């Protein structure tokens, strides 16, 4: 994955590149982020890297531990479950509002995103699946027209995308997701407020169940971003030059020389 950024809008690009790397699995939960290595891979200065890491810390994608530095936090199932609970409430309400407020433009944009998602499922394109899903929900939230719901979901967006990638990695889950998203869309298109709410909430519950299976198979070693035992960080691949150590003459040999 190419991480190097151009001189223009360095800060924004650095945040976007690192966020994309985290969501794509280049950096795994529990991995330490070595600043010097990030500088090399991104092609930017250390202050720029630190600023980008602080931005990602605000999104919950990076944890900066005193005396240890930045690392990818290990999300526990309890934390993930809380996110899914909040997401079900917010997206359910957003879908219900969209059903009564959406314009034809919102409806067509959602239809197009759903079509792209279907194509990505057939191609097995995981990156496109995630981007099409994000587009679908973006237009649903715009159609709902509730700025506060949109702001709250934006704050959770990065973590939602991380969990979404986990749930969709389960065999067959993407096809089920398409059917569930189509049910949301059809209810909104029919202006069925409560039907849209139920479909959106059910979709989140099913996604949570799929994500739970992933957590059960690969549970985090420790919570709150503690480094996993035996984990090789994706960013720690640069060989470290070994400093030659001067050999100290043997004490017995010294005594012989003195004799």
NORDA-V42867 format. One record per pair of residues at least 24 apart in sequence whose ideal C-beta (glycine too) atoms are under 7 Angstrom apart, sorted by the first residue. I is the first residue (numbers start at 1). J is the second residue. If there is no record, write none. Layout:
BEGIN
i = (I | I)
j = (J | J)
END
This chain:
BEGIN
i = (1 | 3 | 3 | 4 | 4 | 5 | 5 | 5 | 10 | 10 | 11 | 11 | 11 | 14 | 14 | 14 | 14 | 14 | 15 | 15 | 15 | 17 | 18 | 18 | 19 | 19 | 19 | 22 | 22 | 23 | 23 | 23 | 26 | 27 | 27 | 27 | 28 | 28 | 29 | 29 | 29 | 29 | 29 | 30 | 30 | 30 | 30 | 30 | 30 | 30 | 30 | 30 | 31 | 31 | 31 | 31 | 31 | 31 | 32 | 32 | 32 | 32 | 32 | 33 | 33 | 33 | 33 | 34 | 34 | 37 | 37 | 37 | 38 | 40 | 59 | 60 | 60 | 61 | 63 | 65 | 71 | 71 | 73 | 73 | 74 | 74 | 74 | 74 | 74 | 74 | 76 | 76 | 77 | 77 | 80 | 80 | 80 | 81 | 83 | 83 | 83 | 83 | 84 | 84 | 86 | 87 | 87 | 87 | 88 | 88 | 88 | 90 | 90 | 90 | 91 | 91 | 92 | 92 | 92 | 93 | 93 | 94 | 94 | 94 | 94 | 94 | 95 | 95 | 95 | 95 | 95 | 95 | 95 | 96 | 96 | 96 | 96 | 97 | 97 | 97 | 98 | 98 | 98 | 98 | 98 | 99 | 99 | 99 | 99 | 99 | 99 | 100 | 100 | 101 | 101 | 101 | 102 | 102 | 106 | 106 | 106 | 107 | 109 | 110 | 110 | 110 | 110 | 111 | 113 | 114 | 114 | 114 | 117 | 117 | 118 | 121 | 121 | 121 | 126 | 129 | 129 | 130 | 130 | 130 | 133 | 134 | 136 | 163 | 164 | 166 | 166 | 167 | 167 | 167 | 167 | 169 | 170 | 170 | 170 | 173 | 176 | 180)
j = (26 | 41 | 42 | 42 | 43 | 42 | 43 | 44 | 44 | 48 | 48 | 51 | 52 | 42 | 44 | 48 | 49 | 52 | 52 | 55 | 56 | 42 | 52 | 56 | 56 | 61 | 158 | 61 | 72 | 161 | 162 | 165 | 234 | 72 | 234 | 235 | 72 | 234 | 72 | 73 | 74 | 75 | 220 | 71 | 72 | 74 | 220 | 221 | 226 | 227 | 228 | 231 | 71 | 72 | 231 | 233 | 234 | 235 | 69 | 71 | 227 | 233 | 236 | 62 | 70 | 71 | 235 | 235 | 236 | 235 | 236 | 238 | 235 | 238 | 158 | 158 | 159 | 158 | 225 | 225 | 225 | 227 | 224 | 225 | 220 | 222 | 223 | 224 | 225 | 226 | 220 | 223 | 212 | 215 | 163 | 211 | 215 | 208 | 156 | 159 | 160 | 163 | 204 | 208 | 156 | 156 | 160 | 204 | 201 | 204 | 205 | 149 | 152 | 153 | 200 | 204 | 197 | 200 | 201 | 149 | 197 | 140 | 141 | 144 | 146 | 149 | 140 | 184 | 188 | 196 | 197 | 199 | 200 | 193 | 194 | 196 | 197 | 144 | 145 | 146 | 140 | 143 | 144 | 188 | 196 | 187 | 188 | 191 | 192 | 193 | 196 | 191 | 193 | 143 | 144 | 145 | 143 | 188 | 139 | 142 | 143 | 189 | 139 | 136 | 139 | 140 | 185 | 185 | 139 | 181 | 182 | 185 | 178 | 181 | 178 | 174 | 175 | 178 | 168 | 168 | 174 | 161 | 164 | 165 | 164 | 161 | 181 | 211 | 207 | 211 | 214 | 207 | 210 | 211 | 214 | 214 | 210 | 213 | 214 | 210 | 206 | 206)
END
